[in-house]
Amino acid sequence: MASSREYLEFILEQLSDIGDISYRTMMGEYIFYYRGRVAGGIYDDRFLVKPTASAKRLMPDAPYELPYEGGSKMLLVEDIDNRSFLKELFEAIADELPEPKKKKR
């Protein structure tokens, strides 16, 4: 099931206080980038983030979920109505996110 445009717009509004957020559509889902690094995404209308040490510390009870079959487990962000928490979360995970992979020529 593809994620809805309405859910994407809601999440983007919730993240609007954070600078340097971008997204890309991929196979009906949305990948989020923070400061040029993959931070998470929307999968089946669920907002998931990479399970960094800071994300696990800030969301100790968050369930791990697969974004898609065969994908790596990510953390479900349940407190999507709390804009200040989302800002704190993204700022905390920023330096722990992997560098973008170099494209081969």
DSSP file (Angstrom, degrees, kcal/mol; ACC not computed):
  #  RESIDUE AA STRUCTURE BP1 BP2  ACC     N-H-->O    O-->H-N    N-H-->O    O-->H-N    TCO  KAPPA ALPHA  PHI   PSI    X-CA   Y-CA   Z-CA
    1    1 A M              0   0    0      0, 0.0    43,-0.4     0, 0.0     2,-0.1   0.000 360.0 360.0 360.0 128.5    0.0    0.0    0.0
    2    2 A A        -     0   0    0     42,-0.1    27,-0.2    41,-0.1     2,-0.1  -0.462 360.0-106.2 -77.9 152.8    1.4    3.4   -1.0
    3    3 A S        -     0   0    0     25,-2.0     2,-0.2    39,-0.2    -1,-0.1  -0.476  37.4-108.3 -78.7 151.3    1.4    6.2    1.5
    4    4 A S     >  -     0   0    0     -2,-0.1     4,-1.8     1,-0.1     5,-0.1  -0.491   9.9-132.0 -82.9 149.2   -1.1    9.1    1.1
    5    5 A R  H  > S+     0   0    0      1,-0.2     4,-2.6     2,-0.2     5,-0.2   0.842 108.6  59.9 -63.2 -34.6   -0.1   12.5    0.0
    6    6 A E  H  > S+     0   0    0      2,-0.2     4,-2.1     1,-0.2    -1,-0.2   0.900 104.3  48.3 -62.9 -41.7   -2.2   13.9    2.9
    7    7 A Y  H  > S+     0   0    0      2,-0.2     4,-2.6     1,-0.2     5,-0.2   0.919 110.9  51.5 -65.8 -42.2    0.0   12.0    5.5
    8    8 A L  H  X S+     0   0    0     -4,-1.8     4,-2.8     1,-0.2    -2,-0.2   0.940 110.1  48.7 -57.0 -48.8    3.1   13.4    3.8
    9    9 A E  H  X S+     0   0    0     -4,-2.6     4,-2.0     1,-0.2    -1,-0.2   0.876 110.6  51.4 -62.5 -37.6    1.8   16.9    3.9
   10   10 A F  H  X S+     0   0    0     -4,-2.1     4,-2.2     2,-0.2    -1,-0.2   0.946 112.2  45.4 -62.8 -48.2    0.9   16.5    7.6
   11   11 A I  H  X S+     0   0    0     -4,-2.6     4,-1.8     1,-0.2    -2,-0.2   0.905 111.3  53.0 -63.9 -41.4    4.4   15.2    8.5
   12   12 A L  H  < S+     0   0    0     -4,-2.8     4,-0.3     1,-0.2    -1,-0.2   0.896 109.1  49.9 -61.3 -38.8    6.1   18.0    6.4
   13   13 A E  H >< S+     0   0    0     -4,-2.0     3,-1.2     1,-0.2    -1,-0.2   0.913 109.3  51.4 -63.8 -42.3    4.0   20.5    8.4
   14   14 A Q  H 3< S+     0   0    0     -4,-2.2     3,-0.4     1,-0.3    -1,-0.2   0.814 114.3  44.4 -64.3 -30.0    5.1   18.9   11.7
   15   15 A L  T >< S+     0   0    0     -4,-1.8     3,-2.1     1,-0.2    -1,-0.3   0.361  81.6 104.8 -93.8   4.1    8.8   19.1   10.5
   16   16 A S  T <  S+     0   0    0     -3,-1.2    -1,-0.2     1,-0.3    -2,-0.1   0.687  71.8  61.9 -65.6 -18.7    8.5   22.7    9.2
   17   17 A D  T 3  S+     0   0    0     -3,-0.4     2,-0.5    -4,-0.2    -1,-0.3   0.575  91.7  82.1 -79.4  -8.8   10.4   24.2   12.2
   18   18 A I  S <  S-     0   0    0     -3,-2.1     3,-0.5     1,-0.0     2,-0.1  -0.838  75.8-139.8-100.9 128.6   13.4   22.1   11.2
   19   19 A G  S    S+     0   0    0     -2,-0.5    16,-0.1     1,-0.2    -2,-0.1  -0.436  76.9  29.3 -80.9 160.3   15.7   23.4    8.5
   20   20 A D  S    S+     0   0    0      1,-0.2    15,-2.3    -2,-0.1     2,-0.5   0.805  77.2 143.9  63.6  35.2   17.4   21.3    5.8
   21   21 A I  E     +A   34   0A   0     -3,-0.5     2,-0.3    13,-0.2    -1,-0.2  -0.889  17.7 163.0 -99.9 133.3   14.6   18.6    5.6
   22   22 A S  E     -A   33   0A   0     11,-2.2    11,-3.1    -2,-0.5     2,-0.3  -0.921  17.0-157.3-140.1 169.2   13.9   17.3    2.1
   23   23 A Y  E     -A   32   0A   0     -2,-0.3     2,-0.4     9,-0.2     9,-0.2  -0.962   5.1-154.8-145.7 163.0   12.2   14.2    0.8
   24   24 A R  E     -A   31   0A   0      7,-2.0     7,-2.9    -2,-0.3     2,-0.4  -0.999  22.7-123.3-139.7 137.6   12.1   12.1   -2.3
   25   25 A T  E     +A   30   0A   0     -2,-0.4     2,-0.3     5,-0.2     5,-0.2  -0.651  32.0 176.6 -80.3 133.6    9.3    9.9   -3.6
   26   26 A M  E >   -A   29   0A   0      3,-2.8     3,-1.6    -2,-0.4    -2,-0.0  -0.881  64.9 -30.9-144.4 109.8   10.3    6.3   -4.1
   27   27 A M  T 3  S-     0   0    0     -2,-0.3     3,-0.1     1,-0.3    -2,-0.0   0.865 124.8 -44.8  53.2  44.8    7.8    3.6   -5.2
   28   28 A G  T 3  S+     0   0    0      1,-0.3   -25,-2.0   -26,-0.1    -1,-0.3   0.461 125.5  90.4  83.4   1.4    4.8    5.2   -3.6
   29   29 A E  E <  S-A   26   0A   0     -3,-1.6    -3,-2.8   -27,-0.2     2,-0.4  -0.664  72.1-120.7-120.1 177.7    6.6    6.0   -0.3
   30   30 A Y  E     -AB  25  42A   0     12,-1.9    12,-2.7    -5,-0.2     2,-0.5  -0.982  12.3-155.9-131.2 124.5    8.7    9.0    0.8
   31   31 A I  E     -AB  24  41A   0     -7,-2.9    -7,-2.0    -2,-0.4     2,-0.4  -0.843  16.4-146.7 -97.5 130.0   12.3    9.0    1.9
   32   32 A F  E     -AB  23  40A   0      8,-2.9     7,-2.6    -2,-0.5     8,-1.3  -0.811  10.1-164.1-101.7 138.9   13.3   11.8    4.3
   33   33 A Y  E     -AB  22  38A   0    -11,-3.1   -11,-2.2    -2,-0.4     2,-0.5  -0.952   3.9-166.3-118.7 138.4   16.7   13.5    4.3
   34   34 A Y  E >  S-AB  21  37A   0      3,-2.9     3,-1.6    -2,-0.4   -13,-0.2  -0.985  81.1 -13.9-126.0 121.1   18.1   15.7    7.0
   35   35 A R  T 3  S-     0   0    0    -15,-2.3    -1,-0.1    -2,-0.5   -14,-0.1   0.857 131.1 -53.9  54.5  37.5   21.2   17.7    6.2
   36   36 A G  T 3  S+     0   0    0    -16,-0.4     2,-0.4     1,-0.2    -1,-0.3   0.448 117.1 108.5  82.5   1.2   21.6   15.5    3.1
   37   37 A R  E <  S-B   34   0A   0     -3,-1.6    -3,-2.9    62,-0.1     2,-0.4  -0.870  79.0-103.6-113.5 145.3   21.6   12.2    4.9
   38   38 A V  E     +B   33   0A   0     -2,-0.4    -5,-0.3    60,-0.3     3,-0.1  -0.510  43.8 167.2 -67.0 121.8   18.8    9.6    4.9
   39   39 A A  E     -     0   0A   0     -7,-2.6    11,-2.6    -2,-0.4     2,-0.3   0.681  54.5 -69.8-108.5 -27.2   17.0   10.0    8.2
   40   40 A G  E     -BC  32  49A   0     -8,-1.3    -8,-2.9     9,-0.3    -1,-0.3  -0.953  48.6-143.0 166.9-150.7   13.8    7.9    7.7
   41   41 A G  E     -BC  31  48A   0      7,-2.7     7,-2.9    -2,-0.3     2,-0.5  -0.990  26.8 -79.4 175.3-179.4   10.6    8.0    5.7
   42   42 A I  E     +BC  30  47A   0    -12,-2.7   -12,-1.9    -2,-0.3     2,-0.4  -0.947  41.9 174.1-109.1 123.7    7.0    7.4    5.4
   43   43 A Y  E >  S- C   0  46A   0      3,-2.4     3,-0.7    -2,-0.5   -41,-0.1  -0.988  72.0 -15.1-133.4 120.1    6.0    3.8    4.6
   44   44 A D  T 3  S-     0   0    0     -2,-0.4    -1,-0.1   -43,-0.4   -42,-0.1   0.907 128.8 -54.6  51.1  45.7    2.4    2.7    4.5
   45   45 A D  T 3  S+     0   0    0      1,-0.2     2,-0.4   -44,-0.1    -1,-0.2   0.839 113.6 121.9  55.4  37.7    1.4    5.9    6.3
   46   46 A R  E <   -C   43   0A   0     -3,-0.7    -3,-2.4    21,-0.1     2,-0.7  -0.996  60.2-136.7-125.4 134.4    3.9    5.2    9.2
   47   47 A F  E     +C   42   0A   0     -2,-0.4    30,-3.0    30,-0.4     2,-0.3  -0.828  31.9 178.1 -93.7 113.6    6.7    7.7   10.0
   48   48 A L  E     -CD  41  76A   0     -7,-2.9    -7,-2.7    -2,-0.7     2,-0.3  -0.884  10.9-166.3-118.6 145.9    9.9    5.7   10.6
   49   49 A V  E     -CD  40  75A   0     26,-2.3    26,-2.7    -2,-0.3    -9,-0.3  -0.898  36.2 -87.1-127.2 160.4   13.4    6.9   11.5
   50   50 A K        -     0   0    0    -11,-2.6     2,-2.1    -2,-0.3    24,-0.1  -0.372  44.2-115.8 -61.9 141.2   16.8    5.2   11.5
   51   51 A P        +     0   0    0      0, 0.0    -1,-0.1     0, 0.0     2,-0.0  -0.414  52.7 162.9 -82.5  66.8   17.5    3.4   14.8
   52   52 A T     >  -     0   0    0     -2,-2.1     4,-2.4     1,-0.1     5,-0.2  -0.294  54.7-103.0 -76.0 168.5   20.4    5.5   15.9
   53   53 A A  H  > S+     0   0    0      1,-0.2     4,-1.9     2,-0.2     5,-0.1   0.904 123.6  48.5 -59.5 -41.8   21.6    5.6   19.5
   54   54 A S  H  > S+     0   0    0      2,-0.2     4,-2.6     1,-0.2    -1,-0.2   0.895 109.4  51.5 -67.5 -39.6   20.0    9.0   20.1
   55   55 A A  H  > S+     0   0    0      1,-0.2     4,-1.9     2,-0.2    -1,-0.2   0.912 111.5  47.9 -63.2 -41.5   16.7    7.9   18.5
   56   56 A K  H  < S+     0   0    0     -4,-2.4    -1,-0.2     2,-0.2    -2,-0.2   0.856 112.4  49.7 -67.3 -34.4   16.6    4.8   20.8
   57   57 A R  H  < S+     0   0    0     -4,-1.9    -2,-0.2    -5,-0.2    -1,-0.2   0.908 114.8  43.0 -70.0 -41.9   17.4    7.0   23.8
   58   58 A L  H  < S+     0   0    0     -4,-2.6    -2,-0.2     1,-0.3    -1,-0.2   0.757 127.2  31.5 -76.0 -24.5   14.6    9.5   23.0
   59   59 A M    ><  +     0   0    0     -4,-1.9     3,-1.7    -5,-0.2    -1,-0.3  -0.534  69.2 161.9-130.3  66.0   12.1    6.7   22.1
   60   60 A P  T 3  S+     0   0    0      0, 0.0    -1,-0.1     0, 0.0    -2,-0.1   0.747  79.1  42.6 -62.7 -24.1   13.0    3.8   24.4
   61   61 A D  T 3  S+     0   0    0     -3,-0.1    -5,-0.1     2,-0.1    -2,-0.0   0.340  83.0 127.0-102.9   6.3    9.6    2.1   23.9
   62   62 A A    <   -     0   0    0     -3,-1.7     2,-0.1    -6,-0.2    15,-0.1  -0.419  60.7-121.8 -67.1 134.0    9.3    2.7   20.2
   63   63 A P        -     0   0    0      0, 0.0    13,-2.4     0, 0.0     2,-0.4  -0.470  17.7-122.8 -75.2 147.6    8.6   -0.5   18.2
   64   64 A Y  E     +E   75   0A   0     11,-0.2     2,-0.3    -2,-0.1    11,-0.2  -0.745  37.0 179.6 -84.8 136.0   10.9   -1.6   15.5
   65   65 A E  E     -E   74   0A   0      9,-3.1     9,-2.8    -2,-0.4     3,-0.1  -0.980  30.7-116.6-138.3 150.9    9.1   -2.0   12.1
   66   66 A L        -     0   0    0     -2,-0.3     7,-0.2     7,-0.2     3,-0.1  -0.732  14.2-152.3 -83.7 130.0   10.1   -3.0    8.6
   67   67 A P  S    S-     0   0    0      0, 0.0     2,-0.3     0, 0.0    -1,-0.2   0.865  79.9 -15.9 -68.5 -33.8    9.5   -0.2    6.1
   68   68 A Y  S >  S-     0   0    0      4,-0.1     3,-2.5    -3,-0.1     2,-0.1  -0.959  95.2 -66.6-161.3 161.7    9.0   -2.8    3.4
   69   69 A E  T 3  S+     0   0    0     -2,-0.3     3,-0.1     1,-0.3     0, 0.0  -0.350 123.6  16.3 -60.4 128.6    9.7   -6.5    3.0
   70   70 A G  T 3  S+     0   0    0      1,-0.3    -1,-0.3    -2,-0.1     2,-0.1   0.355 101.2 121.8  89.9  -5.3   13.4   -7.1    2.9
   71   71 A G  S <  S-     0   0    0     -3,-2.5    -1,-0.3     1,-0.1     2,-0.3  -0.311  70.2 -94.3 -83.5 171.0   14.2   -3.7    4.4
   72   72 A S        -     0   0    0      1,-0.1    -4,-0.1    -3,-0.1    -1,-0.1  -0.637  48.5 -97.4 -84.7 143.4   16.1   -2.9    7.6
   73   73 A K        -     0   0    0     -2,-0.3     2,-0.3    -7,-0.2    -7,-0.2  -0.288  44.9-173.6 -62.0 143.1   14.1   -2.4   10.8
   74   74 A M  E     - E   0  65A   0     -9,-2.8    -9,-3.1   -24,-0.1     2,-0.4  -0.839  27.9 -97.7-130.8 168.2   13.4    1.2   11.7
   75   75 A L  E     -DE  49  64A   0    -26,-2.7   -26,-2.3    -2,-0.3     2,-0.5  -0.758  31.2-129.2 -93.2 133.8   11.8    2.9   14.7
   76   76 A L  E     -D   48   0A   0    -13,-2.4     2,-0.8    -2,-0.4   -28,-0.2  -0.689  15.2-142.4 -80.2 125.5    8.2    4.0   14.5
   77   77 A V        +     0   0    0    -30,-3.0   -30,-0.4    -2,-0.5     3,-0.2  -0.811  27.0 170.7 -89.4 110.5    7.7    7.6   15.6
   78   78 A E        +     0   0    0     -2,-0.8     2,-1.3     1,-0.2     3,-0.3   0.743  63.7  69.6 -93.4 -25.7    4.5    7.6   17.5
   79   79 A D    >   +     0   0    0      1,-0.2     3,-1.2     2,-0.1    -1,-0.2  -0.367  55.6 142.9 -91.3  56.8    4.6   11.2   18.9
   80   80 A I  T 3   +     0   0    0     -2,-1.3    -1,-0.2     1,-0.2    -2,-0.1   0.609  63.1  63.1 -75.7 -10.9    4.0   12.8   15.5
   81   81 A D  T 3  S+     0   0    0     -3,-0.3     2,-1.0     1,-0.1    -1,-0.2   0.582  83.9  85.3 -86.1  -9.7    1.8   15.6   17.0
   82   82 A N    <>  -     0   0    0     -3,-1.2     4,-2.1     1,-0.2     5,-0.2  -0.766  54.5-179.0 -98.8  93.9    4.7   16.9   19.1
   83   83 A R  H  > S+     0   0    0     -2,-1.0     4,-2.2     1,-0.2    -1,-0.2   0.865  81.4  53.0 -63.1 -38.6    6.6   19.3   16.9
   84   84 A S  H  > S+     0   0    0      1,-0.2     4,-2.3     2,-0.2    -1,-0.2   0.882 109.1  50.2 -67.4 -35.8    9.2   20.2   19.6
   85   85 A F  H  > S+     0   0    0      2,-0.2     4,-2.9     1,-0.2    -2,-0.2   0.924 109.3  51.2 -65.1 -43.4    9.9   16.5   20.1
   86   86 A L  H  X S+     0   0    0     -4,-2.1     4,-2.5     1,-0.2     5,-0.2   0.894 110.4  49.3 -61.8 -39.3   10.4   15.9   16.4
   87   87 A K  H  X S+     0   0    0     -4,-2.2     4,-2.4     2,-0.2     5,-0.2   0.937 112.3  47.6 -64.0 -45.8   12.8   18.8   16.2
   88   88 A E  H  X S+     0   0    0     -4,-2.3     4,-2.0     1,-0.2    -2,-0.2   0.905 111.9  51.5 -59.9 -42.6   14.8   17.4   19.2
   89   89 A L  H  X S+     0   0    0     -4,-2.9     4,-2.1     2,-0.2    -2,-0.2   0.943 112.0  44.4 -60.9 -50.7   14.8   14.0   17.6
   90   90 A F  H  X S+     0   0    0     -4,-2.5     4,-1.1     1,-0.2    -1,-0.2   0.887 113.8  49.7 -66.4 -38.6   16.1   15.2   14.2
   91   91 A E  H  < S+     0   0    0     -4,-2.4     4,-0.4    -5,-0.2    -1,-0.2   0.869 112.0  50.0 -66.7 -34.3   18.8   17.4   15.8
   92   92 A A  H  < S+     0   0    0     -4,-2.0     3,-0.3    -5,-0.2    -2,-0.2   0.878 114.6  41.7 -71.0 -38.0   19.9   14.5   18.0
   93   93 A I  H >X S+     0   0    0     -4,-2.1     3,-1.4     1,-0.2     4,-0.9   0.624  88.5  95.5 -85.5 -11.5   20.2   11.9   15.2
   94   94 A A  G >< S+     0   0    0     -4,-1.1     3,-0.8     1,-0.3    -1,-0.2   0.866  88.3  39.8 -49.7 -51.1   21.8   14.3   12.7
   95   95 A D  G 34 S+     0   0    0     -4,-0.4    -1,-0.3    -3,-0.3    -2,-0.1   0.620 112.4  58.0 -78.5 -11.0   25.5   13.4   13.4
   96   96 A E  G <4 S+     0   0    0     -3,-1.4    -1,-0.2    -4,-0.2    -2,-0.2   0.547  81.4 103.3 -94.4  -8.7   24.7    9.7   13.7
   97   97 A L  S << S-     0   0    0     -4,-0.9   -58,-0.1    -3,-0.8     2,-0.0  -0.502  81.4-103.8 -75.3 142.7   23.2    9.2   10.3
   98   98 A P        -     0   0    0      0, 0.0   -60,-0.3     0, 0.0    -1,-0.1  -0.312  36.4-104.6 -66.3 147.5   25.4    7.5    7.7
   99   99 A E        -     0   0    0      1,-0.1   -62,-0.1   -62,-0.1     3,-0.1  -0.353  48.0 -90.7 -63.4 149.2   27.1    9.6    5.0
  100  100 A P        -     0   0    0      0, 0.0     2,-0.2     0, 0.0    -1,-0.1  -0.348  47.3-106.1 -61.9 145.0   25.5    9.4    1.6
  101  101 A K        -     0   0    0     -3,-0.1     2,-0.2     1,-0.1     0, 0.0  -0.495  34.0-112.0 -72.9 140.5   27.0    6.6   -0.5
  102  102 A K        -     0   0    0     -2,-0.2     2,-0.3     1,-0.1    -1,-0.1  -0.522  31.8-121.1 -71.9 136.8   29.2    7.8   -3.4
  103  103 A K        -     0   0    0     -2,-0.2     2,-0.2     1,-0.0    -1,-0.1  -0.622  22.8-127.1 -81.5 136.8   27.7    7.2   -6.8
  104  104 A K              0   0    0     -2,-0.3    -1,-0.0     1,-0.1     0, 0.0  -0.567 360.0 360.0 -81.0 146.8   29.8    5.0   -9.1
  105  105 A R              0   0    0     -2,-0.2    -1,-0.1     0, 0.0    -2,-0.0   0.436 360.0 360.0 -94.6 360.0   30.5    6.3  -12.5
